Every structure is written in structure tokens, then in C-alpha cells.
């Protein structure tokens, strides 16, 4: 086959592919139906909203920030072997700082706010609809209560 002939054949093949595959693939997948998302209940914030939200209920008399921590952070920053936040911070600080976020004495309020709103590594950012500014204030007060 000559060069020109080959190019014409390639062109014809691609035109054919666009003509046949385009409408055909649309026809094979007519407007996919998107399942309705389940609506989180706002009346009981301790309910599981997504996989990052803990169902641990705060003890009566605990500070409000503790409740926020248990709700949004303990699933990763709690005590135990399967907590990615605790594991990552243990690896990062090698016992120079406590691996448990709630035991830290060095965390600056603005740093906590930044990390919570932007995320870091596998830690997701928290939107204001998930954790409001007043909730974050309480959380920061709790996590900086031992700060010197
Ligand atoms: C999905 C798991 C996950 C959740 C949920 C999570 N974190 Fe994290 N967080 C991590 C990981 C992992 C790191 C360590 C990232 C790294 O490698 O530096 C981290 C790091 C941090 C740091 C930085 C600590 C340091 O010394 O640099 C802060 C502060 C923090 N998280 C606060 C929070 C708060 C507050 C919440 C709850 C609102 C929260 N995290 C929820 C996984 C999580």
C-alpha cells in the first residue's frame, strides 16, 4: 500500500470510528440515572454522615470541643492501632510529641484551623457545612487546652 493510500485509509477509519462509535456509545448508555444521596439527619449530629464521622457519643459533662473531636476527628486521631492520624503522627514525631492529637501541648490555634479547612495527606478538608466555624472554635479550644 502506498503512503498516501495508507493515510487515506487511516483517515477513513477514524471518520468511521467517530461516526459509528459516537452515537452508538451514547445509545448504549442513555442518560445514566444518578441515585438520590441519602440525606444526613441534622437533628442528631452523632449519627454517621460519612465514613470520617464517628458515632462515639460524648460523655455527659465533657467540654463541647471534646464532642466535636469525638464526632469528626477521633475516627483517625483516637487511641488504637487502626487510627491513620495517630499512626501518621507517631511516625512523624517519633515520640518527641504525643501521637494522640488530644494530648498535644504545642498546637497553635491557627495551625489547627488551617489543617482542618485544607486537609493534609490523607486527612480530608472539612467544609463549613460539616464543621461550622463555631464548632471549629470549640474544637480548637479543646485541642489547645494543654498548650503552654
Ligand atoms: C481520615 C483521617 C483523618 C481525619 C478524619 C482527621 N485527620 Fe487530622 N490527620 C490525619 C493524618 C493522617 C494526619 C497526618 C498527616 C501527615 O502525614 O502529616 C493528620 C494531621 C493532623 C494535624 C497536623 C498535626 C501536626 O503535628 O502536624 C492536625 C492539627 C489535625 N490532623 C487535626 C485534625 C482535626 C482537628 C480533625 C477533626 C476535625 C482531624 N484532624 C480529622 C488524618 C485525619
Boltz pocket constraint, residues with backbone or C-beta under 6 A from the ligand:
constraints:
  - pocket:
      binder: B
      contacts: [[A, 52], [A, 68], [A, 69], [A, 72], [A, 73], [A, 74], [A, 75], [A, 76], [A, 77], [A, 84], [A, 85], [A, 86], [A, 88], [A, 89], [A, 92], [A, 101], [A, 107], [A, 111], [A, 112], [A, 115], [A, 116], [A, 120], [A, 121], [A, 122], [A, 123], [A, 124], [A, 126], [A, 131], [A, 139]]
      max_distance: 6.0
